[in-house]
Amino acid sequence: MRIMQLDAPSGTCTLAVGESLANLASYCTSGKTVIVTDNNVRRLHANKFPKAEIIEIERGEDAKTLATVHQLYEKFLELELDRSSLVIAIGGGIVCDVTAFAASTYLRGMRLALVPTTLLAQVDASVGGKNGVNFKGYKNLIGTIRQPELCLFDFDLLKTLSQQELRNGFAEIVKCGAIADANLFAYLEQHHSEAFSHKKTAIEKVVYDSLVVKTDIVAKDEREESGERMKLNFGHTLGHAIEKTIGLPHGEAISIGMVAVANLSVAKGLLSNKDAERIESLLKKIGLPTKLDYDKSKVIDAVRKDKKRREDDINFVLLEKIGKAKIEKININELEGIL
């Protein structure tokens, strides 16, 4: 196990990387503890849960709503939780996001720990303090930024995932390499099969290196004030729009978004054709899609609802080379033409 620490204005988070869920009880040392999870995670892993009240919420993107938050508020009230209570989310990105938002807003903030059980949640949703829910089908329109006190990463939990779930997570790992770690990207090119098949050294390396990228960026710019944190959105502006309009899984939509933006970076004279081809090739090797037929007007309409839009411009994450990203304003009309 390796311990990392993320120091940010909203709080300090300890990241226990490679820790076992079975040891979670040793971190629950004071206050009443409650666990939020879903029925699938409970069925698979409840034997490792610490003794605590368990609240189940629904699975899937449809559960990432204010209605689910309301459900949690009612349970928190019923259980008489106070600001010394510890709320633990054990599950994928939906469970982590919804629980974190509820805990961050109930009593103006309760103690929070996250145990992500999917690769996507381990390298993305659980790290960085962004907590939110969808509204009217648009992703994360309502949310907060507040660090949990603990994130526990148990790699054994990944062994129950489907290949599609693993690919979703690998899309975010490729993103981390593309924007800030050329060595991680090159390692994935050579060792993606080993990481995908749970070889211990490989999966631990790619997750740890991704966490280094994300925690370093978040520590510099937790609230996206300098633009540094915006780099984590590489491929996500288009990806989220595709995810909403087409209904693709998150990682698949982000994969298509990254390829599109890499080609946009080439068109704007920033990125070499060779690097764009490397990105597309790696995503294909992992089994992620890189192209899609879609309704352009619906995608553009979804982009207009993006949080990063400023009137007719939107801040876009482009690449100068693998391992180096930059932010540029793109006019939405120009984007429509490119698409």
PEGIPE-V91242 format. One record per run of one state. SS is the DSSP state (h for helix, s for strand, l for the rest). FROM is the first residue (numbers start at 1). TO is the last residue. Records with the same first field share a line. If there is no record, write none. Layout:
# PEGIPE-V91242
SS->FROM-TO / FROM-TO
This chain:
# PEGIPE-V91242
l->1-1 / 9-10 / 18-20 / 28-32 / 38-38 / 49-52 / 57-60 / 64-65 / 79-85 / 92-92 / 109-110 / 117-118 / 126-129 / 136-137 / 146-149 / 154-154 / 161-162 / 181-181 / 197-199 / 221-228 / 234-235 / 247-249 / 268-272 / 287-295 / 305-308 / 311-312 / 322-323 / 339-339
s->2-8 / 11-17 / 33-37 / 53-56 / 86-91 / 111-116 / 130-135 / 138-145 / 150-153 / 309-310 / 313-321 / 324-331
h->21-27 / 39-48 / 61-63 / 66-78 / 93-108 / 119-125 / 155-160 / 163-180 / 182-196 / 200-220 / 229-233 / 236-246 / 250-267 / 273-286 / 296-304 / 332-338
